[in-house]
Amino acid sequence: MEITESTYRPKFGLLEGARLYKELHKRVRVAQLFKRSYMFYALHALCVFIAIAIIWYFLVVTTNTILFSVFAMLLAMCLSQLGGYMHDAAHMMVLKTKVMNDVAGTICACTMRTTGIRTRKDTILISTFRFFRLPAHGTHRKRDSHGC
């Protein structure tokens, strides 16, 4: 079913929704959830990169097909974390400056590219990170709360 003005009935009116959003925004700000957590990103990234190195080692040395499959799934989970870092870096959420976020995102993209993801165009992930940085990508942020 397609959502249109005639099929969508908001739970709250415009004024009530604005009031609730303002209250939520205040609670999030007071809880300092908008504040960057450098320690979180540093420790989490360190764990992810160490896990990728360990998993990569076991992928190379194992001859058991089942173990290989398990390690491949674990590697995919770690690489998805790097995709999250790329996205956060593109939205300038990881570090303070644009250059530092670009470097962090590019490192994640290069790591993903060199850990076994191969496509017809080997630079697809770096291109993907460049897409994340485009202003048009930010338009999805304008509609975050729609449909919730």
C-alpha positions as CSV (number, residue, x, y, z in Angstrom):
1,M,0.0,0.0,0.0
2,E,1.4,3.4,-1.0
3,I,1.5,6.1,1.7
4,T,-0.3,9.2,0.5
5,E,-1.9,12.1,2.3
6,S,-5.2,10.3,2.2
7,T,-3.8,7.0,3.7
8,Y,-1.4,8.5,6.3
9,R,-2.9,9.8,9.5
10,P,-0.3,11.3,11.9
11,K,-0.5,10.3,15.5
12,F,0.0,13.9,16.6
13,G,-1.1,17.2,15.3
14,L,1.6,19.7,14.1
15,L,1.8,21.7,17.3
16,E,1.8,18.6,19.5
17,G,4.5,17.0,17.4
18,A,6.6,20.1,17.5
19,R,6.2,20.3,21.3
20,L,7.2,16.6,21.7
21,Y,10.2,17.1,19.4
22,K,11.4,20.1,21.3
23,E,11.1,18.2,24.6
24,L,13.0,15.2,23.1
25,H,15.7,17.5,21.7
26,K,16.2,19.1,25.1
27,R,16.5,15.8,26.8
28,V,19.0,14.5,24.3
29,R,21.1,17.8,24.6
30,V,21.0,17.6,28.5
31,A,22.2,14.0,28.3
32,Q,25.0,15.2,26.1
33,L,24.2,12.7,23.4
34,F,25.2,15.2,20.7
35,K,28.7,15.3,22.1
36,R,31.4,13.4,20.2
37,S,32.8,10.4,22.0
38,Y,36.4,10.1,20.7
39,M,37.2,7.4,23.2
40,F,34.3,5.3,21.9
41,Y,35.4,5.6,18.3
42,A,39.1,5.0,19.2
43,L,38.4,1.8,21.2
44,H,35.8,0.5,18.9
45,A,37.9,1.1,15.8
46,L,40.9,-0.5,17.5
47,C,38.9,-3.6,18.3
48,V,37.4,-3.8,14.8
49,F,40.8,-3.5,13.1
50,I,42.4,-6.1,15.4
51,A,39.4,-8.4,14.8
52,I,39.8,-8.0,11.0
53,A,43.5,-8.8,11.2
54,I,42.9,-11.9,13.4
55,I,40.0,-13.1,11.2
56,W,42.0,-12.5,8.0
57,Y,44.8,-14.6,9.4
58,F,42.5,-17.5,10.2
59,L,40.9,-17.2,6.8
60,V,44.3,-17.6,5.2
61,V,45.4,-20.6,7.3
62,T,42.2,-22.6,7.7
63,T,41.5,-25.5,5.5
64,N,38.1,-26.4,7.0
65,T,35.2,-25.2,4.9
66,I,32.9,-24.7,7.8
67,L,35.4,-22.7,9.8
68,F,36.2,-20.7,6.7
69,S,32.5,-19.9,6.4
70,V,32.3,-18.8,10.0
71,F,35.3,-16.6,9.7
72,A,33.9,-15.1,6.5
73,M,30.7,-14.2,8.3
74,L,32.7,-12.6,11.1
75,L,34.7,-10.6,8.6
76,A,31.5,-9.4,7.0
77,M,30.3,-8.2,10.4
78,C,33.5,-6.3,11.0
79,L,33.4,-4.8,7.6
80,S,29.9,-3.6,8.2
81,Q,31.3,-1.7,11.2
82,L,33.7,0.1,8.9
83,G,30.8,1.0,6.6
84,G,29.2,2.6,9.7
85,Y,32.4,4.6,10.3
86,M,32.5,5.7,6.7
87,H,28.9,6.9,7.0
88,D,29.6,8.7,10.3
89,A,32.8,10.3,8.8
90,A,30.9,11.5,5.8
91,H,28.4,13.3,8.2
92,M,31.3,14.8,10.1
93,M,30.4,12.9,13.2
94,V,33.7,11.2,14.0
95,L,36.3,13.9,14.2
96,K,36.2,17.7,14.3
97,T,37.5,18.7,10.9
98,K,36.4,17.8,7.4
99,V,39.9,16.7,6.4
100,M,40.2,14.4,9.4
101,N,36.8,12.8,8.7
102,D,37.7,12.4,5.0
103,V,41.0,10.6,6.0
104,A,39.1,8.4,8.5
105,G,36.5,7.5,5.9
106,T,39.0,6.8,3.2
107,I,41.0,4.6,5.5
108,C,37.9,2.6,6.2
109,A,37.1,2.4,2.5
110,C,40.6,1.2,1.6
111,T,40.6,-1.4,4.4
112,M,37.3,-2.7,3.2
113,R,38.6,-2.8,-0.4
114,T,41.8,-4.7,0.5
115,T,40.3,-7.3,2.9
116,G,38.7,-9.3,0.1
117,I,35.8,-7.3,-1.4
118,R,36.4,-7.3,-5.1
119,T,34.2,-5.9,-7.8
120,R,34.5,-5.1,-11.4
121,K,35.7,-1.6,-10.4
122,D,38.1,-2.1,-7.6
123,T,37.6,1.5,-6.3
124,I,33.9,1.1,-5.8
125,L,34.1,1.6,-2.0
126,I,36.3,4.7,-2.3
127,S,33.7,6.0,-4.8
128,T,31.0,5.1,-2.3
129,F,32.7,7.1,0.4
130,R,33.0,10.1,-2.0
131,F,29.2,9.7,-2.6
132,F,28.6,9.9,1.1
133,R,30.4,13.2,1.2
134,L,28.2,14.7,-1.5
135,P,25.7,17.3,-0.3
136,A,22.9,15.3,-2.0
137,H,23.6,12.4,0.4
138,G,22.6,14.7,3.4
139,T,19.1,15.0,2.1
140,H,18.2,11.7,3.7
141,R,18.8,13.4,7.0
142,K,16.0,15.8,6.3
143,R,13.5,13.0,6.4
144,D,14.8,11.0,9.4
145,S,11.6,11.1,11.5
146,H,9.2,10.5,8.6
147,G,7.3,7.3,8.7
148,C,8.2,6.5,12.3
